[in-house]
Amino acid sequence: FIFLLFFCVLFLQLYTIANVCMYVILEKKVDSRRTFTLQDYFNSSIKARSYNLLWLSDGEYLHKTQEGAVLLFNVSSEKGQEFLSRQTFDQVEAFDYMVSADRQFVCFLSNYSKIWRHSFTASYSIYNQETGCVHAAEPRAFVWKYNVYVKASPNSPLQQVTTDGQMNVILNGIPDWVYEEEMFSSNYALWWSPTGKYLAFAKFNDTNVHTIEYPWYGEGQYPETIYIPYPKSGTPNPTVRLLVVDTANVSNITEVVVPSALRARDHYLSTVTWVTDERIAVQWQNRTQSYVILQMYELEGERNLMSQTGWVGRFSPIEPVFRPDGSSYYLIMSDAKGFKHLHHISEVSHFEYYESNEHNGQPGQRNVYKISIEGSNYSQRVCLTCTLMEDRCKYNSAYFSHDGTYYRMGCSDLKVYILREEQVSSFFFPEVRVLEDNTNLDSILQGIAMPTVTHGTLKIGEFELWYQMTLPPNLDKSKKYPLLIDVYAGPCSQKSDFRFQTSWSTYLASTENIIVASFDGRGSGFQGDDIMHAIYRHLGTYEVEDQITAARHLIDLGYIDKNKIAIWGWSYGGYVTSMVLGAGSGVFKCGMAVAPVSKWEYYGMDKFKSTCIAHQTNSTVTSRAKNFKSVQYLLVHGTADDNVHFQQAAQISKALVDQQIDFDSMWYTDKDHGLGGSANQHVYTHLSHFLKDCFA
């Protein structure tokens, strides 16, 4: 009895000690830091700052400070001198500026008013650095009411080059909607020759292009109607001519003739590049964008690029880059194995710099490389950024000074550097100084329980395909977590990369303990043409199937709750989200589609035209409406979306109603494809509420 009593007392003491020890261990695992909230996502102070820089020479650059002044820096000095004061900007309420080559004049841009994605109207004024006076700008070339005007020199009289310009009919010097959005990704169609002797400009004829119409509600008693010439599947495209005017004699206009192989069929003007004042290089391509001709005018020969499997380049050819004397150039083209490579044309000695994702076989990385070319020979390529804080800086970029002596390096880990080359023959760029290290943001994030981002691969068929997972802080793999697939999946897209960013996914993982994953399936880019071209003429097939396959793979990891799987996407991602939910796989509980395509026949991207013709029925969301009965669906769209028209959401809504499917929807009045302004915070808040209700 005494022995038993002693044993019991000893057992209780040990039990108490064990409990204390267990308590201490568990207490150490508790993370006292706050989480990254939805309001943090909207807070601009919890985002990485970039460092704006404009090179003026090989060793001087301009930098606009947060206070609004522009400073002139010499690379050898850490202190800049004031080049433009904040007060000078305030005189005309300028939002941007340009500097003349002699630095005497500054062109200010004021009164910004957006038109489409790239185009806008603005007021332009000239500031004289010597006199301190601001006056109305007198540019050497501009477009007014769709006509081109030029001046032979700054002091010459203004001359009108074209007279036939008319809104939505004939556009001179500026692109129509489809060329701005899909071909040039810019708001101009004017190109100066190197010395300014000639001006090339495009003339677009939208006479036979069908128009899309949608209401603009505004503030008036009656809505307005917006009309846009918008070529949809099987309808006429705009026609285009490329003209060159001699600025000393505007009656001397020469047409740059379309190559005979494309002249008689639908074609596009892709890129325009002046080589010298006497030579111009132009790329033309066919409507399905599988065939490109690079034509040198006033230079012998042409180079034809053709893809047997799909798009040339990233839908469009990449612009050739020439030496200043026009003696050589390089192109980025696919090789016989379907991978993009730098091709050097001609035999001239020089250094070449380029960006690539080849390092360590991880396509989500980016690094800067240097290669020396000596005639027809070239050196081994050397990576300038691969070993700079390699564990952290995996997504890098470079912006070189005029002669390539210095460059600004942008690092994915919040740091931006300037580095320099001490000897022309050297491949080593020692650091000059750090321009922005985002220490304030780093300090803030130290007090926040941030998610962890991991990467992995999944084999589908012959391809190893990459995915990215944003995991909640202190992930416990013995537990089950909800999963949200964040998808885009459009041709040549990439969601799995090594860039640092704070996003909506950061909030979901940190605060809501939701795992967010993205998967680059077949059709995605930067991994060779075989993967990208898998969905050429087959949109709505493999890229949709692969998202379902990826979700099943992630469930098999063991810590995903198979009953709480969702998917969401915007634009093409909204289309894939809707197609996935309509597949009836049984994998997904809910999904959210923002500005989705419903049928490709309603869309204007000619790079998808062949798909529309061959796979209209199988590639539509509306044909899958009956399968939405088993999922929760949120449909979001802006009524003034000029890219993916509100018509697309209206047709999805109609199809779901016809099938008696209950679903949620949200529209944003007079908002375009990007849902900017107040709509942006509202849409992410609404998406958050919907997702939490789905996972409740």
C-alpha positions as CSV (number, residue, x, y, z in Angstrom):
1,F,0.0,0.0,0.0
2,I,2.9,2.4,0.9
3,F,4.6,1.5,-2.4
4,L,1.3,2.0,-4.3
5,L,0.8,5.4,-2.7
6,F,4.4,6.5,-3.5
7,F,3.9,5.4,-7.1
8,C,0.7,7.4,-7.4
9,V,2.3,10.5,-6.0
10,L,5.3,10.1,-8.3
11,F,2.9,9.6,-11.3
12,L,0.9,12.7,-10.4
13,Q,4.1,14.8,-10.1
14,L,5.4,13.5,-13.4
15,Y,2.0,14.0,-15.1
16,T,2.0,17.6,-13.8
17,I,5.6,18.2,-15.1
18,A,4.6,16.7,-18.5
19,N,1.6,18.9,-18.7
20,V,3.7,21.9,-18.0
21,C,6.3,20.9,-20.6
22,M,3.6,20.2,-23.2
23,Y,2.1,23.6,-22.4
24,V,5.4,25.4,-22.9
25,I,6.1,23.6,-26.2
26,L,2.7,24.4,-27.5
27,E,3.0,28.0,-26.4
28,K,6.2,28.4,-28.4
29,K,4.3,27.4,-31.5
30,V,1.7,30.1,-31.2
31,D,2.3,32.9,-33.7
32,S,1.5,36.2,-32.0
33,R,1.9,38.2,-35.2
34,R,-1.2,39.6,-36.8
35,T,-2.4,38.3,-40.2
36,F,-2.4,40.0,-43.6
37,T,-5.9,41.4,-43.9
38,L,-8.1,42.4,-46.8
39,Q,-7.6,46.0,-45.9
40,D,-3.8,45.4,-46.0
41,Y,-4.3,44.3,-49.6
42,F,-5.9,47.7,-50.4
43,N,-3.3,49.6,-48.4
44,S,-0.7,51.1,-50.8
45,S,1.8,51.4,-48.0
46,I,2.1,47.6,-47.8
47,K,3.3,47.2,-51.4
48,A,6.8,47.1,-52.7
49,R,8.0,50.4,-54.2
50,S,9.8,50.4,-57.5
51,Y,12.5,52.9,-58.5
52,N,11.7,55.0,-61.6
53,L,14.7,55.9,-63.6
54,L,15.2,57.5,-67.0
55,W,18.7,57.3,-68.6
56,L,19.8,60.6,-70.2
57,S,23.3,59.3,-71.2
58,D,25.6,56.5,-70.3
59,G,26.3,57.8,-66.8
60,E,23.4,60.1,-66.0
61,Y,19.7,59.5,-65.2
62,L,16.6,61.2,-63.9
63,H,14.6,60.1,-60.9
64,K,11.2,61.4,-59.8
65,T,10.9,61.4,-56.0
66,Q,7.8,60.6,-54.0
67,E,7.6,64.3,-53.2
68,G,7.1,65.0,-56.9
69,A,10.5,66.6,-57.8
70,V,12.8,65.2,-60.6
71,L,16.4,64.8,-59.7
72,L,19.4,64.5,-62.0
73,F,21.9,61.9,-60.9
74,N,25.4,61.1,-62.0
75,V,26.2,57.4,-61.4
76,S,29.3,58.3,-59.5
77,S,27.4,60.5,-57.0
78,E,24.8,59.4,-54.5
79,K,23.2,62.9,-54.3
80,G,21.1,64.2,-57.2
81,Q,20.6,67.8,-58.3
82,E,17.1,69.2,-58.8
83,F,16.2,69.1,-62.5
84,L,12.5,69.9,-62.1
85,S,10.8,71.1,-59.0
86,R,7.4,70.0,-57.7
87,Q,6.2,73.5,-58.2
88,T,7.0,73.3,-61.9
89,F,4.8,70.2,-62.2
90,D,2.1,72.0,-60.3
91,Q,2.0,74.9,-62.7
92,V,0.2,72.7,-65.2
93,E,-0.9,69.9,-62.9
94,A,1.2,67.5,-64.9
95,F,1.0,63.7,-64.5
96,D,4.0,62.9,-66.7
97,Y,6.9,64.5,-68.6
98,M,9.3,64.0,-71.5
99,V,12.8,65.6,-71.9
100,S,14.4,66.9,-75.1
101,A,17.7,65.4,-76.2
102,D,19.5,68.7,-75.3
103,R,17.7,68.8,-71.9
104,Q,16.6,72.4,-72.6
105,F,12.9,71.6,-73.0
106,V,10.4,69.5,-71.0
107,C,7.1,68.4,-72.4
108,F,4.4,68.1,-69.6
109,L,1.3,66.0,-69.9
110,S,-1.8,67.2,-68.1
111,N,-5.6,66.6,-68.0
112,Y,-5.4,62.8,-68.6
113,S,-8.6,61.3,-69.9
114,K,-8.6,57.5,-70.6
115,I,-10.1,56.2,-73.9
116,W,-9.2,52.5,-74.1
117,R,-6.5,50.4,-72.5
118,H,-3.5,52.3,-73.9
119,S,-5.1,55.4,-75.5
120,F,-5.9,58.6,-73.8
121,T,-6.2,62.3,-74.5
122,A,-4.1,64.9,-72.7
123,S,-3.0,68.6,-72.7
124,Y,0.7,69.1,-73.7
125,S,2.8,72.1,-72.7
126,I,6.5,73.0,-73.1
127,Y,8.7,74.2,-70.3
128,N,11.9,76.1,-71.2
129,Q,14.6,75.3,-68.6
130,E,16.5,78.5,-69.4
131,T,13.6,80.9,-69.2
132,G,11.4,79.1,-66.8
133,C,8.4,79.7,-69.1
134,V,5.6,77.3,-69.8
135,H,3.7,77.6,-73.1
136,A,1.4,75.4,-75.3
137,A,3.3,72.6,-77.0
138,E,4.1,72.7,-80.7
139,P,5.1,69.1,-81.5
140,R,6.8,68.1,-84.7
141,A,4.2,65.4,-85.3
142,F,0.7,64.8,-83.9
143,V,-2.7,63.4,-84.7
144,W,-5.7,65.7,-84.6
145,K,-9.2,64.5,-85.5
146,Y,-7.7,61.3,-87.0
147,N,-5.3,63.2,-89.4
148,V,-1.5,63.5,-89.3
149,Y,0.2,66.9,-88.9
150,V,4.0,67.4,-89.1
151,K,6.7,70.1,-89.0
152,A,10.0,69.8,-90.8
153,S,11.8,71.4,-87.8
154,P,10.7,72.9,-84.5
155,N,10.5,76.4,-86.1
156,S,8.9,75.3,-89.4
157,P,5.2,75.9,-90.1
158,L,2.7,73.2,-89.4
159,Q,1.6,71.1,-92.4
160,Q,-1.4,68.7,-92.7
161,V,-0.4,65.4,-94.2
162,T,-3.8,63.6,-94.4
163,T,-7.3,65.0,-94.8
164,D,-9.5,61.9,-94.9
165,G,-9.6,61.1,-91.2
166,Q,-13.0,60.3,-89.7
167,M,-14.0,58.8,-86.4
168,N,-14.6,55.0,-86.6
169,V,-13.9,55.1,-90.4
170,I,-10.4,56.3,-91.4
171,L,-7.8,56.6,-88.7
172,N,-4.3,58.1,-89.6
173,G,-1.4,57.8,-87.2
174,I,-3.3,56.2,-84.4
175,P,-4.6,52.6,-84.2
176,D,-8.2,51.6,-84.2
177,W,-9.5,49.5,-81.3
178,V,-8.3,46.1,-82.4
179,Y,-4.8,47.3,-83.4
180,E,-4.4,49.1,-80.1
181,E,-5.6,46.2,-78.0
182,E,-4.3,43.2,-79.9
183,M,-1.4,44.2,-82.2
184,F,0.5,47.3,-81.1
185,S,-0.4,47.4,-77.3
186,S,0.1,51.2,-77.7
187,N,-1.8,54.4,-78.5
188,Y,0.3,55.4,-81.6
189,A,0.9,54.4,-85.2
190,L,3.6,57.0,-86.0
191,W,7.3,56.1,-86.4
192,W,10.1,58.6,-86.8
193,S,13.2,57.8,-88.9
194,P,16.5,58.1,-86.8
195,T,17.2,61.8,-87.9
196,G,13.5,62.8,-88.2
197,K,13.7,63.2,-92.0
198,Y,10.9,60.8,-92.6
199,L,7.7,59.9,-90.7
200,A,6.0,56.5,-91.2
201,F,2.4,56.2,-90.3
202,A,-0.4,53.6,-90.6
203,K,-3.8,54.3,-92.1
204,F,-6.6,52.1,-90.8
205,N,-9.9,51.7,-92.7
206,D,-12.7,50.5,-90.6
207,T,-15.5,51.1,-93.2
208,N,-16.5,47.4,-93.5
209,V,-15.9,46.5,-89.8
210,H,-19.0,45.7,-87.8
211,T,-19.6,47.7,-84.7
212,I,-20.4,46.7,-81.1
213,E,-22.7,48.9,-79.2
214,Y,-23.3,49.3,-75.5
215,P,-24.9,51.9,-73.2
216,W,-23.0,54.4,-71.1
217,Y,-25.3,55.3,-68.2
218,G,-23.4,58.3,-67.0
219,E,-25.4,60.9,-65.0
220,G,-27.8,62.0,-67.6
221,Q,-31.5,61.3,-68.0
222,Y,-30.9,59.0,-70.9
223,P,-27.9,56.7,-71.5
224,E,-25.5,57.3,-74.3
225,T,-24.5,54.6,-76.8
226,I,-20.9,53.7,-77.4
227,Y,-20.0,52.5,-80.9
228,I,-16.7,50.6,-81.6
229,P,-15.7,49.0,-84.8
230,Y,-14.9,45.5,-83.5
231,P,-14.2,42.6,-85.8
232,K,-15.6,39.3,-84.4
233,S,-15.2,35.8,-85.7
234,G,-15.9,35.5,-89.4
235,T,-16.5,39.2,-89.9
236,P,-14.4,41.7,-91.9
237,N,-11.1,43.0,-90.4
238,P,-9.9,46.6,-90.8
239,T,-7.6,47.2,-93.7
240,V,-4.2,48.8,-93.2
241,R,-1.7,50.7,-95.3
242,L,1.8,51.9,-94.2
243,L,2.9,55.2,-95.6
244,V,6.1,57.3,-95.3
245,V,6.1,61.1,-95.6
246,D,9.1,63.3,-96.3
247,T,8.7,66.0,-93.6
248,A,10.5,68.5,-95.8
249,N,7.9,67.9,-98.6
250,V,4.6,66.5,-97.2
251,S,3.3,65.9,-100.8
252,N,6.0,63.3,-101.1
253,I,4.3,60.2,-99.6
254,T,5.4,56.7,-100.4
255,E,3.4,53.6,-99.6
256,V,5.2,50.6,-98.1
257,V,3.8,47.8,-100.1
258,V,2.5,44.6,-98.5
259,P,4.5,41.5,-99.6
260,S,2.8,39.6,-102.5
261,A,2.4,36.5,-100.4
262,L,0.0,38.3,-98.1
263,R,-1.4,41.1,-100.2
264,A,-4.4,39.2,-101.5
265,R,-5.6,37.8,-98.2
266,D,-6.4,39.1,-94.7
267,H,-3.2,40.3,-93.0
268,Y,-1.9,42.4,-90.2
269,L,0.7,45.1,-89.9
270,S,2.7,43.8,-86.9
271,T,5.8,45.9,-86.3
272,V,7.6,48.9,-87.9
273,T,11.3,49.5,-87.2
274,W,13.5,52.2,-88.8
275,V,17.0,50.8,-89.5
276,T,18.4,54.0,-91.0
277,D,16.9,57.0,-92.7
278,E,16.8,55.0,-95.9
279,R,15.8,51.6,-94.6
280,I,12.7,50.4,-92.8
281,A,11.9,46.9,-91.5
282,V,8.3,45.9,-91.4
283,Q,6.7,42.6,-90.2
284,W,3.4,41.5,-91.7
285,Q,1.4,38.4,-90.7
286,N,-1.6,36.4,-91.8
287,R,-4.9,36.5,-89.9
288,T,-4.4,33.2,-88.1
289,Q,-1.0,34.6,-87.0
290,S,0.9,31.4,-88.0
291,Y,3.0,33.1,-90.8
292,V,5.1,36.2,-90.6
293,I,7.2,38.1,-93.2
294,L,9.9,40.4,-92.1
295,Q,10.4,42.7,-95.1
296,M,13.4,45.1,-95.4
297,Y,12.5,48.0,-97.7
298,E,15.5,49.6,-99.5
299,L,17.5,46.6,-98.3
300,E,17.8,43.3,-100.2
301,G,15.8,40.3,-99.2
302,E,13.1,39.3,-96.8
303,R,12.9,36.8,-94.0
304,N,9.9,34.5,-93.7
305,L,8.9,33.1,-90.3
306,M,6.4,30.3,-90.3
307,S,5.0,28.1,-87.5
308,Q,3.7,24.7,-88.4
309,T,2.1,24.2,-85.0
310,G,0.6,27.5,-84.0
311,W,1.2,31.1,-83.3
312,V,4.5,32.8,-84.3
313,G,6.0,34.4,-81.2
314,R,3.5,35.3,-78.5
315,F,0.7,35.6,-81.0
316,S,2.7,38.3,-82.8
317,P,6.3,38.4,-83.9
318,I,8.8,40.2,-81.6
319,E,10.2,43.4,-83.1
320,P,13.7,43.0,-84.6
321,V,16.5,45.0,-82.8
322,F,19.1,46.8,-85.0
323,R,22.5,48.3,-84.4
324,P,22.5,52.1,-84.7
325,D,24.3,51.8,-88.1
326,G,21.8,49.2,-89.4
327,S,24.6,46.7,-90.1
328,S,23.1,43.9,-88.1
329,Y,20.1,42.9,-86.1
330,Y,18.7,40.1,-84.0
331,L,15.4,38.3,-83.9
332,I,13.8,36.0,-81.3
333,M,12.6,32.9,-83.1
334,S,11.7,29.3,-82.3
335,D,14.3,26.7,-83.2
336,A,13.5,23.2,-84.6
337,K,12.6,22.0,-81.1
338,G,10.1,24.8,-80.5
339,F,12.1,26.8,-78.0
340,K,12.7,30.6,-78.4
341,H,16.3,31.6,-79.1
342,L,18.2,34.7,-80.0
343,H,19.2,34.7,-83.7
344,H,21.9,37.1,-84.9
345,I,21.7,38.3,-88.5
346,S,24.9,39.6,-90.1
347,E,28.5,39.6,-89.0
348,V,29.5,42.5,-86.7
349,S,31.4,42.4,-83.4
350,H,29.6,43.6,-80.3
351,F,28.1,42.6,-76.9
352,E,24.5,41.5,-76.6
353,Y,22.3,41.4,-73.5
354,Y,19.1,39.5,-73.1
355,E,16.6,38.1,-70.6
356,S,16.0,34.4,-70.3
357,N,14.3,31.8,-68.0
358,E,16.7,29.0,-68.7
359,H,18.5,29.0,-65.3
360,N,18.1,25.8,-63.3
361,G,15.3,24.6,-65.5
362,Q,12.8,26.8,-63.7
363,P,10.6,28.6,-66.3
364,G,9.2,30.9,-63.6
365,Q,12.6,32.6,-63.1
366,R,14.1,35.5,-65.1
367,N,17.7,36.4,-65.4
368,V,19.9,38.8,-67.5
369,Y,22.6,37.3,-69.8
370,K,25.5,38.7,-71.7
371,I,27.1,37.3,-74.9
372,S,30.0,38.5,-77.0
373,I,29.7,38.3,-80.8
374,E,32.8,38.4,-82.9
375,G,31.8,38.1,-86.6
376,S,30.2,34.7,-87.1
377,N,31.5,33.5,-83.7
378,Y,30.1,34.1,-80.3
379,S,31.2,33.5,-76.7
380,Q,29.6,31.3,-74.1
381,R,26.7,33.2,-72.5
382,V,27.3,34.5,-69.0
383,C,24.5,35.1,-66.5
384,L,24.8,38.5,-64.8
385,T,22.2,38.0,-62.2
386,C,21.9,34.2,-61.5
387,T,24.3,34.3,-58.5
388,L,23.2,37.6,-57.0
389,M,21.4,36.5,-53.8
390,E,20.3,33.5,-55.7
391,D,18.1,32.2,-52.9
392,R,16.0,35.4,-52.9
393,C,16.4,37.1,-56.3
394,K,15.0,34.7,-58.8
395,Y,13.0,37.1,-61.0
396,N,15.3,39.8,-62.3
397,S,15.3,42.5,-65.0
398,A,17.7,45.1,-66.3
399,Y,17.5,48.6,-67.8
400,F,20.7,49.6,-69.5
401,S,22.4,53.0,-69.9
402,H,22.9,54.3,-73.4
403,D,26.2,52.6,-74.0
404,G,25.6,49.6,-71.7
405,T,28.1,50.6,-69.0
406,Y,25.5,50.6,-66.3
407,Y,22.2,49.0,-65.7
408,R,19.4,49.2,-63.1
409,M,18.7,45.7,-61.8
410,G,15.3,44.9,-60.5
411,C,15.2,42.0,-58.1
412,S,12.0,40.1,-57.2
413,D,12.9,40.2,-53.5
414,L,12.1,43.9,-53.1
415,K,15.5,45.2,-53.9
416,V,16.6,47.3,-56.9
417,Y,20.3,47.7,-57.8
418,I,22.5,49.6,-60.1
419,L,25.6,47.8,-61.3
420,R,28.4,48.8,-63.5
421,E,30.9,47.2,-65.9
422,E,34.4,48.4,-65.2
423,Q,36.0,47.0,-68.4
424,V,34.3,46.5,-71.7
425,S,35.8,43.0,-72.0
426,S,34.7,42.0,-68.5
427,F,31.6,40.0,-67.6
428,F,31.5,41.3,-64.1
429,F,29.2,44.1,-62.9
430,P,30.1,45.2,-59.4
431,E,27.4,46.9,-57.4
432,V,27.4,50.7,-57.4
433,R,24.7,51.2,-54.8
434,V,21.2,50.1,-53.8
435,L,18.5,52.5,-55.1
436,E,15.5,51.0,-53.2
437,D,15.6,48.2,-50.7
438,N,12.0,48.5,-49.4
439,T,13.2,48.3,-45.8
440,N,10.0,50.0,-44.6
441,L,7.9,47.2,-46.2
442,D,10.3,44.6,-44.9
443,S,9.9,46.0,-41.4
444,I,6.1,46.0,-41.7
445,L,6.0,42.4,-43.0
446,Q,8.2,41.2,-40.1
447,G,5.2,41.8,-37.9
448,I,2.7,40.0,-40.1
449,A,2.2,36.2,-40.4
450,M,2.9,36.0,-44.1
451,P,2.1,32.9,-46.3
452,T,4.8,30.7,-47.8
453,V,5.0,30.3,-51.5
454,T,6.2,26.9,-52.9
455,H,6.6,25.5,-56.4
456,G,6.4,22.1,-57.9
457,T,5.7,20.1,-61.1
458,L,3.0,17.8,-62.2
459,K,3.5,15.5,-65.2
460,I,0.6,15.4,-67.7
461,G,1.4,13.3,-70.8
462,E,4.9,14.1,-71.9
463,F,5.1,17.4,-70.1
464,E,6.4,18.4,-66.7
465,L,4.1,21.4,-65.8
466,W,4.6,23.9,-63.0
467,Y,2.3,24.9,-60.2
468,Q,2.6,27.4,-57.4
469,M,1.0,27.2,-53.9
470,T,0.5,30.0,-51.4
471,L,0.3,28.3,-48.1
472,P,-1.1,29.6,-44.8
473,P,1.5,30.6,-42.1
474,N,2.4,27.7,-39.8
475,L,0.8,25.1,-42.1
476,D,-0.1,21.9,-40.2
477,K,-0.1,19.0,-42.7
478,S,-2.1,16.9,-40.3
479,K,-5.1,19.2,-40.9
480,K,-7.3,19.8,-43.9
481,Y,-7.4,23.2,-45.7
482,P,-9.7,24.7,-48.3
483,L,-8.2,25.1,-51.7
484,L,-8.7,27.9,-54.3
485,I,-7.4,27.5,-57.8
486,D,-6.4,30.9,-59.2
487,V,-6.5,30.5,-62.9
488,Y,-5.7,32.4,-66.1
489,A,-4.6,29.6,-68.5
490,G,-4.7,31.7,-71.7
491,P,-2.2,30.9,-74.5
492,C,1.4,31.9,-73.5
493,S,0.3,32.9,-70.0
494,Q,2.3,32.2,-66.8
495,K,1.0,32.1,-63.2
496,S,3.7,30.1,-61.5
497,D,6.7,32.3,-61.1
498,F,9.2,33.6,-58.6
499,R,8.1,37.2,-58.3
500,F,7.4,38.7,-54.9
501,Q,4.0,40.3,-54.6
502,T,1.3,40.9,-52.0
503,S,-2.1,40.1,-53.5
504,W,-5.6,38.9,-52.7
505,S,-4.1,35.4,-52.4
506,T,-1.9,36.7,-49.6
507,Y,-4.9,37.8,-47.6
508,L,-6.8,34.5,-48.2
509,A,-3.9,32.4,-47.1
510,S,-2.8,34.5,-44.1
511,T,-6.2,35.4,-42.6
512,E,-8.6,32.9,-44.0
513,N,-6.3,29.8,-43.9
514,I,-7.1,29.1,-47.6
515,I,-4.5,27.5,-49.8
516,V,-4.3,29.3,-53.1
517,A,-2.7,27.4,-56.1
518,S,-2.0,28.3,-59.7
519,F,-1.1,25.8,-62.4
520,D,0.4,26.4,-65.8
521,G,-1.0,23.6,-67.9
522,R,-0.9,23.0,-71.6
523,G,-1.2,26.2,-73.6
524,S,0.9,28.2,-71.1
525,G,4.0,30.0,-72.1
526,F,7.8,30.2,-71.6
527,Q,8.2,26.4,-71.8
528,G,8.4,25.8,-75.5
529,D,6.1,25.8,-78.4
530,D,4.9,22.2,-77.9
531,I,3.2,23.2,-74.6
532,M,1.9,26.5,-75.8
533,H,0.6,25.3,-79.2
534,A,-1.2,22.3,-77.6
535,I,-4.4,24.5,-77.5
536,Y,-3.9,26.1,-80.9
537,R,-7.3,25.6,-82.6
538,H,-8.4,23.7,-79.4
539,L,-9.3,26.4,-76.9
540,G,-11.5,25.2,-74.1
541,T,-10.0,21.7,-74.1
542,Y,-6.6,20.9,-72.6
543,E,-6.2,24.0,-70.5
544,V,-9.6,23.3,-68.9
545,E,-8.8,19.6,-68.4
546,D,-5.5,20.4,-66.8
547,Q,-6.9,22.6,-64.1
548,I,-9.2,19.7,-63.0
549,T,-6.2,17.3,-63.1
550,A,-4.1,19.7,-61.0
551,A,-6.8,20.1,-58.4
552,R,-7.0,16.3,-58.0
553,H,-3.3,16.1,-57.7
554,L,-3.2,18.7,-54.9
555,I,-6.0,16.8,-53.1
556,D,-3.7,13.8,-53.0
557,L,-1.1,15.8,-51.1
558,G,-3.1,14.9,-48.0
559,Y,-3.8,18.3,-46.4
560,I,-6.5,19.6,-48.8
561,D,-10.2,19.4,-47.8
562,K,-11.7,17.7,-50.9
563,N,-15.1,19.1,-50.0
564,K,-13.9,22.7,-50.1
565,I,-12.4,23.2,-53.5
566,A,-13.0,26.4,-55.5
567,I,-11.7,28.1,-58.6
568,W,-11.7,31.7,-59.8
569,G,-10.3,33.7,-62.7
570,W,-10.6,37.0,-64.6
571,S,-11.0,37.4,-68.4
572,Y,-9.6,34.2,-70.0
573,G,-9.4,32.9,-66.4
574,G,-13.1,33.6,-66.0
575,Y,-13.7,31.6,-69.1
576,V,-11.6,28.7,-67.9
577,T,-13.3,28.9,-64.5
578,S,-16.7,28.7,-66.1
579,M,-15.7,25.8,-68.4
580,V,-14.2,23.9,-65.5
581,L,-17.4,24.3,-63.4
582,G,-19.4,23.3,-66.5
583,A,-17.4,20.2,-67.0
584,G,-19.3,18.4,-64.2
585,S,-16.2,16.9,-62.7
586,G,-17.5,16.8,-59.2
587,V,-14.2,18.3,-57.9
588,F,-15.2,21.9,-57.4
589,K,-17.8,23.2,-54.9
590,C,-17.9,26.8,-56.3
591,G,-16.3,29.2,-58.6
592,M,-16.1,32.9,-59.4
593,A,-15.8,34.2,-63.0
594,V,-14.9,37.9,-63.6
595,A,-15.5,39.3,-67.1
596,P,-15.5,35.8,-68.7
597,V,-15.9,34.9,-72.4
598,S,-18.9,32.7,-73.0
599,K,-18.6,32.1,-76.8
600,W,-15.5,32.8,-78.9
601,E,-17.8,34.0,-81.8
602,Y,-18.6,37.1,-79.6
603,Y,-14.9,37.9,-79.1
604,G,-12.6,39.9,-81.2
605,M,-9.1,38.3,-80.8
606,D,-8.2,37.0,-84.3
607,K,-5.5,34.8,-82.7
608,F,-8.5,32.7,-81.6
609,K,-10.5,32.9,-84.8
610,S,-9.6,29.4,-86.1
611,T,-10.7,28.0,-82.7
612,C,-14.0,29.6,-83.0
613,I,-14.7,28.1,-86.4
614,A,-13.5,24.6,-85.6
615,H,-14.7,24.2,-82.0
616,Q,-17.5,26.7,-81.4
617,T,-19.9,24.3,-79.6
618,N,-17.3,22.4,-77.5
619,S,-15.6,25.6,-76.4
620,T,-18.6,27.5,-75.1
621,V,-19.7,28.0,-71.6
622,T,-23.4,28.3,-72.5
623,S,-23.4,24.7,-73.9
624,R,-22.4,23.5,-70.4
625,A,-25.1,25.4,-68.5
626,K,-26.9,22.3,-67.3
627,N,-23.8,21.1,-65.3
628,F,-23.9,24.2,-63.1
629,K,-26.7,22.7,-61.0
630,S,-24.2,21.0,-58.7
631,V,-21.9,24.1,-58.1
632,Q,-22.2,27.6,-56.6
633,Y,-21.4,30.2,-59.2
634,L,-20.6,33.9,-59.1
635,L,-20.7,35.9,-62.4
636,V,-19.2,39.4,-62.4
637,H,-18.9,41.9,-65.3
638,G,-18.6,45.6,-66.1
639,T,-21.3,47.0,-68.3
640,A,-18.8,49.1,-70.3
641,D,-16.3,46.4,-71.0
642,D,-14.9,47.2,-74.4
643,N,-12.8,44.1,-74.6
644,V,-14.9,41.2,-73.3
645,H,-18.3,42.7,-73.8
646,F,-21.1,42.5,-71.3
647,Q,-22.9,40.5,-74.0
648,Q,-20.7,37.5,-72.9
649,A,-22.0,37.6,-69.3
650,A,-25.6,38.3,-70.5
651,Q,-25.5,35.1,-72.6
652,I,-24.1,33.0,-69.7
653,S,-26.9,34.4,-67.5
654,K,-29.5,33.6,-70.2
655,A,-28.3,30.0,-70.6
656,L,-28.3,29.4,-66.8
657,V,-31.8,30.9,-66.4
658,D,-33.0,28.7,-69.3
659,Q,-31.7,25.7,-67.3
660,Q,-33.3,27.0,-64.1
661,I,-29.9,27.3,-62.4
662,D,-29.6,29.5,-59.4
663,F,-26.5,31.6,-59.4
664,D,-25.0,34.8,-58.0
665,S,-24.1,37.8,-60.1
666,M,-22.7,41.3,-59.8
667,W,-22.4,44.0,-62.5
668,Y,-20.5,47.3,-62.4
669,T,-22.1,50.2,-64.1
670,D,-19.9,52.0,-66.7
671,K,-16.8,50.0,-65.7
672,D,-14.5,48.4,-68.3
673,H,-12.6,45.2,-68.3
674,G,-10.2,46.2,-65.5
675,L,-13.0,47.2,-63.0
676,G,-10.9,50.1,-61.8
677,G,-11.6,52.9,-59.3
678,S,-14.1,52.1,-56.5
679,A,-15.2,48.9,-58.2
680,N,-11.8,47.3,-57.6
681,Q,-12.1,47.2,-53.8
682,H,-15.8,46.3,-54.1
683,V,-15.2,43.3,-56.3
684,Y,-12.5,41.8,-54.1
685,T,-14.6,42.3,-51.0
686,H,-17.6,40.7,-52.8
687,L,-15.4,37.8,-54.0
688,S,-14.2,37.3,-50.4
689,H,-17.7,37.1,-49.0
690,F,-18.8,34.6,-51.6
691,L,-15.8,32.4,-51.1
692,K,-16.1,32.4,-47.3
693,D,-19.8,31.5,-47.6
694,C,-18.9,28.6,-50.0
695,F,-16.3,27.2,-47.5
696,A,-18.5,27.8,-44.4
